[in-house]
Amino acid sequence: MKKYLIVGLGNIGPEYVGTRHNIGFMIADALADSINASFSSCRYGDMAKGKVKNAELLILKPSTFMNLSGVAVRYWMNKEKLPLENLLILVDDLALPFGAIRLRSGGSDAGHNGLKNIASELGTQKYARLRFGIGQDFPRGGQIDYVLGKFPKDEMAQMPERIDIAVEAIKSYALSGLSFAMTHFNNK
């Protein structure tokens, strides 16, 4: 059985719940719910374990805060002896319109501190990621307030459908591979 580490990026603490920067945590929660897995406290975060057909999913929500996400990722990759191709990072993306989903096999961190730290800890940017669009409707200089802000009501109303698509994309990645998932879920 193939094992995958699925890491939702976000910040811990009640003040960050429901913020754009925590969409990775929201998707991780939905994924765990969909496979009847529950989170428990572990080293560097909360982990849920479950199966989708013949794939075992380790779903991690790091407790290291966004800027040190790579510490948790590297620890669990090493502990579980997982190859890089069995890692998927769930992350918010300013460059994509709200709710857009893009799976990628690698790429730059695009200024995202979580991705920057993961690349630094792993020594490469060649790891898969599912980017969830949060849009960029903020004034010049307002990026930090925007990403740490909550989703407006109209976007929250669309959120369950968008997150369900992200969850299906993750399952497709684990069962059929990244290329298949990219073909079937990018631009949905």
C-alpha positions as CSV (number, residue, x, y, z in Angstrom):
1,M,0.0,0.0,0.0
2,K,1.4,3.4,-1.0
3,K,1.6,6.0,1.8
4,Y,1.3,9.7,1.2
5,L,2.0,12.8,3.4
6,I,-0.6,15.4,2.8
7,V,0.2,18.7,4.5
8,G,-2.2,21.5,5.0
9,L,-0.5,24.8,5.6
10,G,-1.8,27.3,8.1
11,N,-1.3,29.0,11.4
12,I,-2.4,27.6,14.8
13,G,-4.5,29.6,17.2
14,P,-8.1,30.9,17.3
15,E,-7.2,34.2,15.7
16,Y,-6.2,32.4,12.5
17,V,-9.3,30.1,12.1
18,G,-11.2,30.8,8.9
19,T,-8.5,33.1,7.5
20,R,-7.4,32.9,3.8
21,H,-3.9,31.8,4.9
22,N,-5.4,28.8,6.7
23,I,-7.2,27.3,3.6
24,G,-4.6,24.4,3.8
25,F,-5.9,23.5,7.3
26,M,-9.5,23.8,6.0
27,I,-8.9,21.4,3.1
28,A,-7.0,19.0,5.4
29,D,-9.9,19.0,7.8
30,A,-12.4,18.2,4.9
31,L,-10.1,15.5,3.6
32,A,-9.9,13.8,7.0
33,D,-13.7,14.1,7.4
34,S,-14.2,12.5,4.0
35,I,-12.2,9.4,5.0
36,N,-13.5,9.2,8.6
37,A,-10.1,10.1,10.1
38,S,-9.7,12.3,13.1
39,F,-6.7,14.4,14.2
40,S,-4.6,13.8,17.2
41,S,-1.7,15.7,18.5
42,C,1.8,14.5,17.3
43,R,5.2,15.9,17.0
44,Y,5.1,19.2,15.1
45,G,1.4,19.2,14.6
46,D,-1.9,17.3,14.4
47,M,-2.1,14.2,12.3
48,A,-5.0,12.2,10.9
49,K,-4.4,8.8,9.3
50,G,-6.8,7.0,7.0
51,K,-7.1,5.1,3.7
52,V,-8.6,5.8,0.3
53,K,-8.8,2.4,-1.4
54,N,-5.2,1.2,-1.7
55,A,-3.6,4.5,-0.5
56,E,-2.7,5.4,3.1
57,L,-3.0,9.1,3.8
58,L,-1.1,10.8,6.6
59,I,-2.8,14.3,6.9
60,L,-0.7,16.8,8.8
61,K,-1.5,20.2,10.1
62,P,1.8,21.6,11.3
63,S,1.9,23.5,14.6
64,T,5.1,25.2,13.7
65,F,3.3,28.3,12.3
66,M,3.5,29.0,8.6
67,N,7.1,30.3,8.4
68,L,8.5,27.0,9.9
69,S,6.3,24.5,8.1
70,G,9.3,22.8,6.5
71,V,10.5,21.6,9.9
72,A,7.4,19.5,10.4
73,V,7.4,18.4,6.7
74,R,11.0,17.2,6.8
75,Y,10.5,15.4,10.2
76,W,7.5,13.4,9.0
77,M,9.0,12.7,5.6
78,N,12.1,11.2,7.3
79,K,10.1,9.4,10.1
80,E,7.8,7.7,7.6
81,K,10.7,7.2,5.1
82,L,8.6,8.7,2.3
83,P,10.0,9.6,-1.2
84,L,9.5,13.2,-2.3
85,E,6.9,12.1,-4.9
86,N,4.6,11.0,-2.0
87,L,4.3,14.5,-0.6
88,L,1.5,17.0,-1.3
89,I,1.3,20.5,0.2
90,L,-2.0,22.3,0.4
91,V,-1.5,26.0,0.2
92,D,-3.3,29.3,-0.4
93,D,-2.3,31.3,-3.5
94,L,-2.8,35.0,-4.2
95,A,-2.2,34.7,-7.9
96,L,-5.3,32.5,-8.5
97,P,-8.8,33.8,-8.4
98,F,-10.9,32.6,-5.4
99,G,-11.6,28.9,-5.4
100,A,-9.4,28.1,-8.4
101,I,-7.4,24.8,-7.9
102,R,-4.0,24.1,-9.4
103,L,-2.0,21.0,-8.9
104,R,1.7,21.5,-9.7
105,S,4.7,19.2,-9.5
106,G,7.0,22.0,-8.3
107,G,7.7,25.6,-8.9
108,S,8.8,28.7,-7.0
109,D,7.5,29.7,-3.6
110,A,6.0,32.9,-5.2
111,G,6.9,34.8,-1.9
112,H,4.9,32.3,0.2
113,N,6.8,31.9,3.5
114,G,5.5,28.4,4.2
115,L,6.6,27.1,0.7
116,K,9.9,29.0,1.1
117,N,10.7,27.2,4.4
118,I,9.6,23.8,3.0
119,A,12.0,24.2,0.0
120,S,14.8,25.3,2.4
121,E,14.3,22.3,4.7
122,L,13.9,19.8,1.9
123,G,16.6,21.3,-0.3
124,T,14.4,21.4,-3.3
125,Q,11.3,23.1,-4.8
126,K,10.4,19.9,-6.6
127,Y,7.5,18.7,-4.5
128,A,3.8,18.6,-5.4
129,R,1.4,21.2,-4.2
130,L,-2.3,21.9,-4.5
131,R,-2.7,25.7,-4.7
132,F,-6.1,27.0,-3.7
133,G,-6.9,30.5,-5.0
134,I,-7.7,33.3,-2.5
135,G,-7.6,36.1,-5.1
136,Q,-5.8,39.4,-4.6
137,D,-8.5,42.0,-3.9
138,F,-6.4,44.2,-1.6
139,P,-5.0,47.7,-1.8
140,R,-1.2,48.3,-2.3
141,G,0.5,47.4,0.9
142,G,-2.5,45.5,2.2
143,Q,-1.3,41.9,1.4
144,I,-0.7,40.8,5.0
145,D,-4.0,42.0,6.3
146,Y,-5.7,40.4,3.3
147,V,-4.1,36.9,3.7
148,L,-4.7,37.0,7.5
149,G,-8.3,38.2,6.9
150,K,-11.4,36.1,6.8
151,F,-13.2,35.1,3.7
152,P,-16.2,37.3,2.9
153,K,-19.8,35.8,3.0
154,D,-20.1,35.3,-0.8
155,E,-16.9,33.3,-0.9
156,M,-17.8,31.3,2.3
157,A,-21.1,30.4,0.5
158,Q,-19.0,28.8,-2.3
159,M,-16.4,27.3,0.0
160,P,-17.9,23.8,0.6
161,E,-18.1,23.1,-3.2
162,R,-14.6,24.4,-3.8
163,I,-13.1,22.4,-0.9
164,D,-14.9,19.3,-2.0
165,I,-13.3,19.6,-5.4
166,A,-9.9,20.0,-3.7
167,V,-10.5,16.9,-1.6
168,E,-11.4,14.9,-4.8
169,A,-8.2,16.2,-6.4
170,I,-6.1,14.9,-3.5
171,K,-7.7,11.5,-3.6
172,S,-7.2,11.4,-7.3
173,Y,-3.5,12.3,-6.8
174,A,-3.1,9.5,-4.2
175,L,-4.9,6.9,-6.4
176,S,-3.9,7.8,-9.9
177,G,-0.9,10.0,-9.7
178,L,-0.1,13.7,-10.1
179,S,-0.4,13.9,-13.9
180,F,-3.9,12.4,-13.9
181,A,-5.0,14.7,-11.1
182,M,-3.6,17.7,-12.8
183,T,-5.4,16.8,-16.1
184,H,-8.7,16.3,-14.3
185,F,-8.8,19.0,-11.7
186,N,-6.7,22.0,-12.8
187,N,-9.0,24.8,-14.0
188,K,-12.1,23.2,-12.4
